[in-house]
Amino acid sequence: MIEIIPAIDIIDGKCVRLCQGDYGRATTYGDPVEMAKRLVDAGCRRLHLVDLDGAKAAHVVNHKVIERIASATPLVIDFGGGVKTDEDLHIALGSGARMVTAGSIAVKSPQIVEDWLAIYGPQVVILGADARDGRIATQGWLEESTQEIVPFISRWMEKGLRQVISTDISVDGTLEGPSLDLYKRILAEVPDVHLIASGGVGSMAHVEALDAIGVPQVIAGKAIYEGRITMKQLETHNLQC
């Protein structure tokens, strides 16, 4: 059964969700540690934590939030946003993250990511493949590259990466449903990938649709905060996983 990974995105130390990657359309939901504790109570084991300030600034900013969540909960934290240098990686892991997502840096400085992969392995380094109109976006989704998403994932799979978080920015935060056609294509053309879908999830029906096409994990954020996926539903689902 597909695993639901809850997401906490951070701006100024607070939980937020953007709509379609637009920093001007952010909704604030309060304290990230309190939200993390509620997720633990609902049976969640993993957390996708994104430093939106860091993504925009191109270096880790909200590492204290990692420390607070890691010290207050048993959640396995995968962290992304602003991880651009060895120092950023060490800060993230030293603050309590267990995994780190390489997004923009995998486009702009691939050798650094290859070095991380050689040192830490694919159990720690995750590829962030976030796209708009099929092309990889970088710098907190503020810039668009020329790289097409499926060849981009394939190249990194050849280098040894296995876990890929893929967000279709056009549906992220809309609650209107995930990009099933995109994920079907990725799974068909890159069959060995461990795909983590992200963006657009607005209900348990959307989660079930991803499960039906073979996606092993899905990230959900706004749907949980808005009560479209309730804590009770999350708990029931987690008991079945």
VOGU-3710 file (C-alpha; in Angstrom, 3 decimals, decimal comma):
1> mieiipaidi> 0,000/0,000/0,000  1,158/3,521/-0,804  2,706/5,470/2,081  1,526/9,025/2,757  4,446/11,294/3,683  3,191/14,530/5,253  4,909/17,748/4,248  5,839/20,784/6,279  7,068/23,789/4,300  8,771/26,574/6,235
11> idgkcvrlcq> 8,891/30,349/5,787  10,072/32,485/8,723  9,980/29,413/10,972  6,255/28,800/10,348  4,283/26,147/8,454  3,089/27,450/5,099  1,777/26,135/1,808  2,264/27,855/-1,519  -0,084/27,608/-4,461  1,637/26,581/-7,710
21> gdygrattyg> 5,003/27,602/-6,281  4,005/31,250/-5,878  5,609/32,827/-2,801  3,002/35,580/-3,013  0,224/33,024/-2,481  1,298/31,500/0,814  -1,084/30,346/3,545  0,317/30,105/7,079  -0,684/27,227/9,362  1,218/27,828/12,590
31> dpvemakrlv> 3,997/26,101/14,500  5,817/23,280/12,673  6,695/21,343/15,837  3,081/21,195/16,984  2,051/20,012/13,534  4,809/17,379/13,567  3,559/16,070/16,910  0,026/15,765/15,543  1,385/13,798/12,598  3,174/11,410/14,959
41> dagcrrlhlv> -0,092/10,900/16,849  -1,680/9,961/13,516  0,912/7,227/13,001  3,198/8,992/10,523  6,795/7,814/10,484  8,373/10,136/7,929  8,263/13,876/7,266  9,090/15,861/4,132  10,461/19,168/5,446  11,131/21,996/2,993
51> dldgakaahv> 12,981/25,221/3,779  11,333/27,650/1,363  13,450/30,511/2,658  16,510/28,380/1,964  15,338/27,474/-1,525  14,979/31,149/-2,353  18,249/32,213/-0,666  20,270/29,274/-2,099  21,504/28,142/1,322  19,929/26,449/4,328
61> vnhkvieria> 18,095/28,983/6,507  15,642/27,188/8,809  17,934/24,497/10,233  16,707/25,278/13,762  13,300/23,934/12,726  14,947/20,624/11,803  16,541/20,511/15,255  13,264/21,284/17,012  11,276/18,634/15,148  14,042/16,021/15,399
71> satplvidfg> 14,361/16,527/19,157  10,591/16,550/19,776  9,504/13,631/17,554  10,756/10,292/16,166  9,927/11,299/12,578  12,427/10,384/9,882  13,028/13,739/8,235  13,860/14,163/4,586  14,919/17,743/4,052  15,076/20,002/1,036
81> ggvktdedlh> 15,472/23,667/0,233  18,745/25,528/-0,088  21,083/22,532/0,096  23,750/23,795/-2,279  27,128/23,094/-0,641  28,879/20,531/1,514  28,333/22,889/4,442  24,580/22,996/3,781  24,470/19,211/3,669  26,381/18,914/6,936
91> ialgsgarmv> 24,086/21,479/8,577  20,981/19,588/7,485  22,243/16,161/8,576  23,811/17,569/11,737  20,507/19,208/12,653  18,665/15,894/12,522  17,640/15,239/8,919  18,112/11,641/7,817  17,800/12,315/4,089  18,450/15,336/1,897
101> tagsiavksp> 16,822/16,252/-1,392  19,105/17,525/-4,150  17,024/19,641/-6,494  18,514/22,762/-8,073  22,052/21,628/-7,344  21,513/18,424/-9,344  20,904/20,684/-12,350  23,517/23,369/-11,751  26,351/21,502/-9,979  25,879/17,790/-10,697
111> qivedwlaiy> 29,427/16,831/-9,675  28,721/17,919/-6,101  25,683/15,625/-5,971  27,701/12,767/-7,451  30,248/13,269/-4,656  27,485/13,223/-2,023  26,081/10,064/-3,554  29,485/8,378/-3,384  29,927/9,349/0,276  26,408/8,945/1,688
121> gpqvvilgad> 24,670/6,618/-0,768  21,173/6,588/-2,298  19,560/5,945/1,091  20,482/9,520/2,099  20,543/11,505/-1,156  17,176/11,963/-2,895  16,711/13,547/-6,316  14,282/16,447/-6,492  12,713/16,480/-9,957  10,206/19,306/-9,854
131> ardgriatqg> 8,843/20,417/-13,186  6,657/22,955/-14,916  5,420/22,004/-18,407  7,709/18,977/-18,333  10,908/20,956/-17,687  12,884/20,943/-14,462  12,491/24,077/-12,319  15,138/25,363/-9,910  15,750/27,996/-7,201  12,569/27,315/-5,262
141> wleestqeiv> 10,696/26,973/-8,576  11,544/30,564/-9,490  13,676/29,521/-12,480  13,053/27,036/-15,267  15,782/24,952/-16,883  15,842/23,408/-20,347  16,093/19,856/-18,999  13,174/17,528/-19,635  12,032/15,630/-16,559  12,201/11,985/-17,733
151> pfisrwmekg> 15,707/12,146/-19,279  16,829/14,097/-16,186  15,624/11,314/-13,878  17,088/8,618/-16,143  20,549/10,204/-16,102  20,581/10,334/-12,314  19,371/6,754/-12,049  22,387/5,750/-14,137  24,578/7,542/-11,573  23,098/5,500/-8,717
161> lrqvistdis> 20,255/7,582/-7,302  17,061/5,634/-6,590  14,594/7,846/-4,698  13,002/10,661/-6,689  10,549/13,262/-5,409  8,677/14,638/-8,402  6,328/17,608/-8,164  4,275/18,975/-11,024  4,344/22,649/-10,039  1,249/23,459/-12,101
171> vdgtlegpsl> -0,953/21,469/-9,706  0,945/21,925/-6,435  -1,243/23,436/-3,734  -4,379/23,345/-5,908  -5,904/20,210/-4,285  -7,272/19,349/-7,750  -5,469/16,040/-8,165  -1,974/14,768/-8,946  -0,460/14,490/-12,414  -1,235/10,833/-13,010
181> dlykrilaev> -0,172/10,913/-16,674  3,246/12,311/-15,714  3,793/9,629/-13,080  2,625/6,857/-15,391  5,177/8,051/-17,927  8,001/8,178/-15,377  7,191/4,693/-14,067  6,980/3,288/-17,592  10,189/4,870/-18,880  12,270/4,600/-15,695
191> pdvhliasgg> 11,055/1,297/-14,239  13,625/0,998/-11,430  12,829/4,384/-9,899  11,439/4,697/-6,380  8,981/7,466/-7,176  7,601/9,808/-4,545  4,728/11,810/-6,024  4,036/15,339/-4,849  1,591/18,075/-5,743  -2,139/18,348/-6,265
201> vgsmahveal> -3,285/15,754/-3,732  -6,592/16,894/-2,270  -8,280/13,733/-0,987  -7,825/10,076/-0,133  -9,290/9,305/-3,573  -6,262/11,008/-5,117  -3,968/8,912/-2,914  -5,782/5,756/-4,014  -5,429/6,765/-7,682  -1,654/7,033/-7,245
211> daigvpqvia> -1,605/3,675/-5,471  -3,475/2,129/-8,386  -0,774/3,131/-10,900  2,040/1,806/-8,707  3,411/4,911/-6,961  4,914/3,701/-3,636  4,890/6,994/-1,717  3,067/10,317/-1,946  3,673/13,652/-0,235  0,606/15,468/1,073
221> gkaiyegrit> 0,620/18,896/2,653  -2,219/21,311/2,071  -4,817/18,510/1,973  -3,908/17,643/5,566  -3,832/21,251/6,765  -7,183/22,012/5,138  -8,810/18,847/6,509  -9,351/17,321/3,067  -7,394/14,381/4,468  -8,278/14,214/8,144
231> mkqlethnlq> -5,975/13,074/10,908  -8,352/10,147/11,442  -8,086/9,137/7,783  -4,326/9,468/8,000  -4,243/7,293/11,119  -6,467/4,633/9,545  -4,330/4,554/6,422  -1,099/4,334/8,420  -2,436/1,395/10,431  -2,936/-0,475/7,160
241> c> 0,545/0,223/5,780
//
